[in-house]
């Protein structure tokens, strides 16, 4: 049986920070179509969402606050 690999974007928090992070990676999927995320990748993270393919995140929680502060200072 051939292993199917899927490209996904994973949205997560690191255990040491409240900054919302994301990363696009490839992982194998099981027979039900669920992605099998490695223990190494999961280590030190709280996964919020797994999205199909590469996702271009335009804005995350906290981004507007930082951008508004920069604009206000100008």
Protein Blocks (a to p, Z undefined) as FASTA:
>chain_A
ZZdddddddddddfkbcbdcdddddddddfkopacddfklmnopacfbdcehjdddfbde
hjlmmmmmmmmmZZ
